Amino acid sequence: MFTKDILFWNVDTQIDFMSPDGKLYAPGAEEIQPTLEAITKLADFNNIQVINTADYHYSNSAELSANPDFVNTFPEHCMANSIGAEYINETRPKEICPEILWNKIYNETELSEAAKSRNIIIRKDAFDVFEGNPNTYSLLKQINPTTVFVYGVTTNVCVDCAAVGLAERGLKVYVIEDAIKELPNIPLPFDKWDDLGITRITYEKVIEYLA
């Protein structure tokens, strides 16, 4: 149904991270919005399936703190049902698509049905989408890609967790380096990515890959 064996992985391109007015703004995130829009259109044009992950917190979330250290804990952001938890226009799925909630366990039939959609939203309550939503790996096995292109925010937190988690599960992972942005004061993960065989690639090279 979709472009064979390829999956795009849109990490947390939500208003609270992407907008200068957001509650946990990644400085300069607005600079990558044109590339994010181009990636979204590229996936649509080539009929590539997209996993869209999203922080979706309640007030008792373990990563939220009134006195955050900005490494393991952060101020309130992407709160459930808030504007800040919504995707920016450049990456928001245009069609109605399945949402996989983190506080529900889905059966194989439900995940198989979700896997038929070109866009799927995975809501999560932790940096790591595999930890923050217990359904993530089961859904990934339903889709069964071999190659994943990862992009979004932030490079040194949730993008890192997604890229590493996918690589550790045996997938070939490319991170689109002109479509990511980091938070300050947290080390960048590039050496770890290199050790795991995670490849950094530009958007233009993604176009060449798909040609």
Secondary structure, 3 states (H helix, E strand, C coil): CCCCCEEEEEECCEHHHHCCCCCCCCCCHHHHHHHHHHHHHHHHHCCCEEEEEEECECCCCCCECCCCCCCCCECCCCECCCHHHCECCCCCCCCCCCEECCCCCCCHHHHHHHCCCCEEEEEECCCCHHHHCCCHHHHHHHHCCCEEEEEEECCCCHHHHHHHHHHHCCCEEEEEEEEEECCCCCCCCHHHHHHHCCEEECHHHHHHHHC
